[in-house]
């Protein structure tokens, strides 16, 4: 995409328009929360972990509600946050170009406004979907325009609870330090509820030099002329297969267990305000049946992603071909994969098997996970409708907060202060977590819930503030000195 001349100036002008628009709708957005100190340090109202789209949108939404005492902590360096310029290997986003989210409904802050300022209105009209690089550039511009408070190169090491506050142990670039906050938002992305999954038969039997998960760095240039095996039928598996082919791989075989590729994308059905805004209000049994169907369908690769692979003569996809085992060849140079249809020999494996939902696998959650209620602790599905995958997800409250297991009710206050705004929220909240499609609705629910909690907790202090309020609006009982003008 060619950047039009004058784009830098137009983006500066657009930033000025955003700021002017925010002034126009600034009513009742002033700070109202009481500042606190603990152990001689200021206490954050909200600490946000993750400076991707979810973390940025959360900080902005809280500010719009008068909660500005926040900070975003990001483990990556500036410019490396989020998947879009790291392990994402699609050419464009998978969502329609007109999707909105971090803008929170402000027209001048939408992706379309940014895109038109950078490339021109004609370019937007001719655009199919937004490229992942442009999406990251848009998020960078949004963060700078809104002056959102991000601290980079800082990872969350541990979550604790002290004197009614969340105690965060942070690993900074030079030293470890503590942060105290009244609320914590985990906006840690698609794997924020567990970890990326590699089957044991690969992890235990194949040298790490000969395989990589789709989320890992891969030297695709080194795969030129090689035979590549890809496991998985999801969009990311196809993205990586295409990238390998474009880098000159001799042959890429993509294998999956299903008898045929999924063709229906349930996400397109879900993109309506009814589902996005109100799914979390449904009874458990209805939510369960929704998600069991959605997870059962999975998400097919977009048409253009499939064509991106299919146009290469060296590409083959193998339905009904689960990998049964894998091991290094005798000379250590190749990998032999056993399937129901024989043995496949590859020079390198790309594993597109997604992620595992298990909070205990997150190092920062090691002391919290045993107390958190999951669906298996709160809901028993009807016979024949079981799902081990759904059962492992956290069972969240109406504002994305963790809830305690029945045996851990004494942890309720601590868990209520931690909000899970990750993909793991999907069975409880629908697409209201980290998904671009549902972000606008999810962020609103999250921010209003946090705002409600903070105000109610300080209700007596706010009452005392009112009782001591003495700012006079009627300042004179005499006629105005300049004469009557009304």
C-alpha positions in Angstrom: 0.0 0.0 0.0 1.5 3.3 -1.1 1.4 6.1 1.5 0.1 9.3 0.1 2.2 12.5 0.2 1.3 14.6 3.2 0.1 11.6 5.2 2.2 12.5 8.2 0.6 16.0 8.4 -2.9 14.5 7.9 -2.3 12.1 10.7 -1.3 14.9 13.0 -4.4 16.8 11.9 -6.5 13.8 12.7 -5.0 13.5 16.1 -5.9 17.1 16.7 -9.5 16.3 15.6 -9.6 13.4 18.0 -8.6 15.5 20.9 -11.1 18.2 20.0 -13.8 15.5 19.7 -13.0 14.2 23.2 -13.3 17.7 24.6 -16.8 17.9 23.1 -17.9 14.8 24.9 -15.9 15.3 28.1 -18.9 15.8 30.3 -18.7 13.7 33.5 -15.4 12.2 32.5 -13.3 14.1 35.1 -11.4 12.1 37.7 -13.4 11.2 40.8 -11.6 8.3 42.4 -9.7 9.0 45.7 -5.9 8.6 45.4 -4.4 6.2 47.9 -1.0 5.5 49.3 0.3 2.2 50.7 3.8 1.7 52.2 4.7 5.2 51.0 3.8 4.4 47.4 0.9 5.5 45.3 -1.7 2.9 44.6 -3.0 2.5 41.1 -6.8 2.3 40.7 -6.2 -0.2 37.9 -3.1 -2.0 36.7 -3.4 -3.4 33.2 -1.2 -6.2 31.9 -0.6 -6.1 28.2 -0.4 -3.2 25.8 -2.1 -4.9 22.9 -5.5 -3.8 21.6 -7.3 -5.0 24.6 -5.1 -3.3 27.1 -5.1 0.0 25.2 -8.9 0.0 24.8 -9.4 -0.8 28.5 -7.2 2.1 29.6 -9.0 4.5 27.3 -12.5 3.3 28.4 -11.6 3.7 32.0 -10.3 7.3 31.4 -13.6 8.1 29.6 -15.3 7.1 32.9 -13.1 9.3 35.0 -10.6 6.7 36.1 -7.2 7.9 34.9 -5.0 6.5 37.7 -4.0 3.5 35.6 -0.9 2.1 34.0 -0.3 -0.5 31.3 2.6 -2.9 31.8 4.0 -4.6 28.7 6.7 -7.3 28.7 7.8 -6.6 25.1 9.7 -3.6 23.9 7.9 -0.7 22.2 7.0 -1.8 18.7 7.1 -5.5 19.5 3.9 -5.7 21.6 1.0 -7.9 20.3 1.0 -10.5 17.6 0.7 -8.3 14.5 4.4 -7.7 13.8 5.7 -10.8 15.6 4.2 -14.2 15.1 1.1 -13.3 13.1 1.8 -14.4 9.5 -1.5 -13.6 7.8 -1.4 -10.8 5.2 -4.6 -9.1 6.5 -6.8 -9.3 9.5 -9.6 -11.9 9.4 -12.3 -9.4 10.4 -14.1 -7.1 8.0 -12.4 -3.7 7.4 -15.3 -1.8 9.0 -14.8 -3.4 12.4 -14.4 -1.0 15.3 -13.1 -1.5 18.8 -10.4 0.6 20.5 -12.1 3.8 19.1 -15.0 3.2 21.5 -17.4 4.7 19.0 -15.6 8.0 18.3 -15.6 8.4 14.5 -12.3 10.3 14.3 -10.6 7.5 16.2 -11.8 4.6 14.0 -9.5 2.5 11.8 -11.3 4.0 8.7 -10.4 7.5 9.7 -6.8 6.6 10.4 -6.5 4.6 7.1 -8.0 7.4 5.0 -5.7 9.9 6.6 -2.7 7.8 5.8 -3.6 6.4 2.3 -6.6 8.5 1.1 -10.3 7.9 0.8 -10.0 6.0 -2.5 -7.6 3.5 -1.0 -10.2 2.8 1.7 -12.9 2.2 -0.8 -10.8 -0.2 -2.7 -9.5 -2.0 0.4 -10.6 -5.6 1.1 -9.3 -6.1 4.6 -6.8 -4.2 6.7 -3.2 -5.6 6.7 -1.8 -6.7 10.0 1.0 -4.2 9.8 -1.4 -1.4 9.2 -3.5 -2.6 12.2 -0.4 -2.4 14.4 0.4 1.1 13.0 -3.1 2.2 13.8 -2.8 0.9 17.4 0.5 2.8 17.7 -1.1 6.0 16.5 -4.1 5.5 18.8 -1.8 5.0 21.8 0.3 8.1 21.1 -2.8 10.3 20.2 -4.5 9.3 23.5 -1.2 9.4 25.5 -2.0 6.1 27.1 0.4 5.2 30.0 2.5 2.2 28.9 5.6 0.9 30.6 7.5 -1.4 28.3 10.0 -4.1 29.0 8.1 -4.9 32.2 6.7 -8.4 32.8 4.3 -9.6 35.5 6.1 -12.1 37.6 3.6 -12.8 40.5 0.2 -11.8 41.8 -0.4 -11.5 45.5 -2.9 -9.9 47.9 -2.0 -7.6 50.8 -4.2 -5.5 52.9 -7.1 -5.4 50.4 -4.8 -4.6 47.5 -3.5 -6.5 44.6 0.3 -6.8 45.0 2.1 -7.2 41.7 5.7 -8.3 41.5 7.1 -6.8 38.2 10.3 -7.8 36.4 11.6 -4.6 34.9 14.6 -4.2 32.5 17.0 -3.6 35.4 15.3 -4.7 38.6 12.3 -6.3 40.2 9.8 -4.1 41.9 6.3 -4.1 43.4 3.2 -2.3 42.3 0.0 -2.1 44.4 -3.4 -1.7 42.7 -7.0 -1.8 43.6 -7.9 -3.6 40.4 -6.0 -5.8 37.9 -6.9 -6.4 34.3 -5.2 -9.3 32.5 -5.2 -8.3 28.8 -2.6 -10.9 27.9 -4.0 -12.1 24.6 -5.0 -15.4 23.1 -2.8 -17.5 25.3 -3.5 -15.5 28.4 -5.5 -18.4 29.9 -2.8 -21.0 29.6 0.0 -21.7 27.1 0.6 -22.7 23.5 0.2 -26.4 23.0 2.7 -28.8 21.4 1.7 -32.5 21.4 4.0 -34.6 23.7 4.8 -37.0 20.8 6.5 -34.1 19.0 7.9 -32.3 22.0 9.4 -35.5 23.5 10.8 -37.1 20.4 11.8 -34.4 17.9 14.7 -32.0 18.3 13.7 -28.4 18.8 15.8 -27.5 15.8 13.3 -29.4 13.7 10.0 -28.0 14.8 8.3 -24.8 15.9 4.8 -23.8 17.0 3.1 -21.2 14.9 3.5 -18.6 17.6 7.3 -19.0 17.7 9.9 -17.2 15.6 10.7 -19.3 12.4 13.5 -18.7 10.0 11.5 -19.3 6.9 14.3 -18.4 4.6 16.1 -21.5 5.9 13.1 -23.6 4.8 13.8 -22.9 1.1 14.0 -26.1 -0.8 12.8 -28.1 2.2 9.9 -30.5 2.8 7.6 -29.1 5.5 4.9 -30.8 7.5 2.2 -28.6 9.1 -0.2 -30.0 11.7 -3.5 -28.3 12.1 -6.5 -26.9 10.1 -6.8 -23.5 11.6 -6.1 -20.2 9.9 -2.7 -19.8 11.6 -1.6 -23.2 10.2 -2.5 -22.1 6.7 -0.8 -18.7 7.3 2.4 -20.5 8.2 2.1 -23.0 5.4 1.7 -20.1 2.9 4.7 -18.2 4.4 6.9 -21.3 4.0 5.8 -21.8 0.4 6.5 -18.1 -0.4 9.9 -18.5 1.1 10.7 -21.3 -1.4 9.8 -24.5 0.5 9.9 -27.4 -2.0 6.8 -29.1 -0.6 4.3 -28.3 2.2 1.8 -30.9 3.4 -0.9 -29.7 5.9 -2.5 -32.5 7.8 -5.5 -32.5 10.1 -7.8 -34.9 11.9 -11.1 -33.8 10.4 -12.5 -35.5 7.3 -12.9 -32.2 5.6 -12.0 -28.5 6.1 -14.5 -26.5 8.1 -16.3 -24.0 5.8 -18.6 -22.2 8.1 -17.2 -19.3 10.2 -19.4 -18.9 13.2 -17.6 -15.6 14.0 -19.5 -13.9 11.1 -22.8 -14.9 12.7 -21.7 -13.7 16.1 -21.0 -10.1 14.8 -24.3 -8.7 15.8 -25.1 -6.3 18.7 -27.5 -8.7 20.4 -24.9 -11.5 20.8 -21.9 -9.3 21.4 -23.6 -7.2 24.1 -25.9 -9.7 25.9 -24.4 -13.2 25.6 -23.0 -13.0 29.1 -26.6 -12.6 30.5 -27.8 -16.0 29.1 -28.3 -19.0 31.4 -25.4 -21.3 31.8 -27.0 -24.1 29.8 -27.6 -21.8 26.8 -24.1 -20.3 26.9 -22.7 -23.8 27.1 -24.6 -25.0 24.0 -23.6 -21.9 22.1 -19.9 -22.4 22.8 -20.0 -26.2 22.4 -21.3 -25.6 18.9 -18.9 -22.8 18.1 -15.9 -24.6 19.4 -17.0 -27.8 17.5 -17.1 -25.9 14.2 -13.8 -24.2 14.7 -12.8 -21.3 12.4 -12.0 -22.1 8.8 -9.1 -20.3 7.0 -10.4 -17.3 5.1 -10.9 -17.9 1.4 -7.9 -15.7 0.5 -5.7 -17.5 3.0 -6.6 -20.9 1.4 -5.9 -19.6 -2.1 -2.6 -18.2 -0.8 -1.5 -21.8 -0.2 -3.4 -23.5 -3.0 -1.8 -21.5 -5.8 1.6 -23.2 -5.0 2.1 -26.5 -6.8 4.1 -27.8 -3.8 1.1 -27.5 -1.4 -1.1 -30.4 -0.4 -3.7 -30.6 2.4 -4.4 -34.0 3.9 -7.9 -34.3 5.6 -8.5 -37.3 7.8 -4.8 -37.6 8.5 -4.0 -37.2 12.2 -0.4 -37.5 13.1 0.0 -40.6 15.4 3.7 -40.3 16.3 6.9 -38.6 15.3 10.5 -39.2 15.8 13.9 -38.1 14.5 15.4 -40.1 11.7 18.4 -42.3 12.3 20.8 -39.7 10.9 19.0 -36.9 12.7 18.5 -34.8 9.6 14.8 -35.4 9.1 11.6 -36.2 11.0 9.4 -39.2 10.3 5.7 -38.7 11.0 3.5 -41.8 11.3 -0.1 -41.5 10.1 -2.9 -43.8 9.3 -1.9 -43.5 5.7 1.8 -44.3 6.1 5.0 -42.6 7.1 5.7 -39.0 6.0 9.3 -37.7 6.0 9.9 -34.0 6.5 12.8 -31.6 7.0 10.9 -29.4 9.5 7.5 -29.4 11.3 5.2 -26.5 11.9 2.8 -27.1 14.7 -0.6 -25.3 14.5 -2.3 -27.0 17.5 -3.4 -23.8 19.3 -3.2 -23.4 23.0 -4.2 -25.1 26.2 -6.6 -23.4 28.7 -5.1 -24.0 32.2 -4.5 -21.0 34.5 -2.0 -23.1 36.5 0.3 -23.1 33.5 0.7 -19.3 33.8 3.8 -18.5 36.1 2.2 -15.3 37.4 -1.0 -17.2 38.3 0.7 -20.0 40.3 -0.6 -18.8 43.7 -4.0 -17.7 42.3 -5.1 -20.5 40.0 -6.0 -23.1 42.7 -8.8 -20.8 44.0 -10.3 -19.8 40.6 -13.7 -21.4 39.7 -13.8 -23.0 36.3 -16.8 -24.1 34.4 -16.3 -27.7 35.6 -16.7 -26.3 39.2 -19.9 -24.5 38.5 -21.8 -26.3 35.8 -22.7 -29.9 35.0 -23.7 -30.3 31.4 -26.4 -32.8 30.3 -25.3 -36.3 29.4 -23.9 -36.3 25.9 -23.1 -32.6 25.9 -19.8 -32.8 27.8 -16.7 -30.8 26.7 -13.4 -31.1 28.5 -12.2 -28.0 26.6 -15.0 -25.8 27.8 -14.9 -27.2 31.3 -11.3 -26.0 31.8 -12.2 -22.3 31.1 -12.6 -20.0 34.0 -16.1 -19.3 35.0 -16.3 -15.5 35.2 -18.6 -13.0 36.8 -20.5 -10.4 34.8 -17.6 -8.0 34.7 -14.9 -10.5 33.6 -13.9 -11.0 37.2 -12.6 -14.3 38.6 -14.9 -16.1 41.0 -13.9 -18.5 43.8 -14.5 -22.2 44.0 -17.1 -23.1 46.6 -14.4 -24.3 48.9 -12.4 -21.0 48.5 -15.0 -18.4 49.4 -12.5 -16.6 51.6 -10.6 -15.6 48.4 -13.7 -13.9 46.9 -12.5 -10.3 47.5 -9.1 -11.0 46.0 -10.5 -12.7 42.9 -13.1 -10.1 42.4 -10.3 -7.6 42.0 -8.8 -9.5 39.0 -10.5 -9.3 35.6 -9.7 -11.7 32.9 -9.9 -9.9 29.6 -8.3 -12.7 27.5 -9.5 -15.3 25.1 -10.2 -17.6 28.0 -13.2 -15.4 28.8 -15.0 -16.6 25.7 -17.4 -19.3 27.2 -18.5 -16.8 29.9 -18.6 -13.6 28.0 -18.8 -14.5 24.3 -16.6 -12.4 22.0 -16.3 -9.7 24.6 -12.7 -10.5 25.5 -9.6 -10.0 23.4 -11.4 -10.5 20.0 -11.4 -7.4 17.7 -15.0 -8.3 16.7 -16.4 -8.0 20.2 -14.0 -5.5 21.8 -16.3 -2.5 21.8 -18.9 -4.3 23.8 -16.6 -6.2 26.1 -14.5 -3.1 27.0 -17.6 -1.2 27.9 -18.8 -4.0 30.2 -15.4 -4.4 31.7 -14.8 -0.7 32.3 -18.2 0.0 33.7 -17.9 -2.9 36.1 -14.6 -1.7 37.4 -15.9 1.8 37.7 -19.0 0.5 39.6 -16.8 -1.5 42.0 -14.4 1.4 42.8 -17.3 3.8 43.4 -19.2 1.5 45.6 -16.2 0.6 47.7 -15.6 4.2 48.4 -19.3 5.1 48.8 -18.9 6.5 52.3 -16.0 8.7 51.3 -18.0 10.0 48.4 -20.9 10.7 50.8 -18.6 12.6 53.1 -17.2 14.5 50.1 -20.8 15.6 49.3 -21.5 16.6 52.9 -18.4 18.8 53.0 -19.1 20.3 49.5 -19.2 24.1 49.9 -18.6 25.5 46.4 -21.2 28.3 46.0 -23.1 28.7 42.7 -25.3 31.5 43.9 -22.7 34.1 44.8 -24.7 37.3 45.1 -28.1 38.5 46.2 -27.6 42.0 44.8 -28.4 43.3 41.3 -25.4 42.8 38.9 -23.2 45.8 38.8 -23.1 45.8 35.0 -26.9 46.0 34.9 -29.6 43.6 33.9 -28.8 41.5 30.9 -31.3 38.7 31.4 
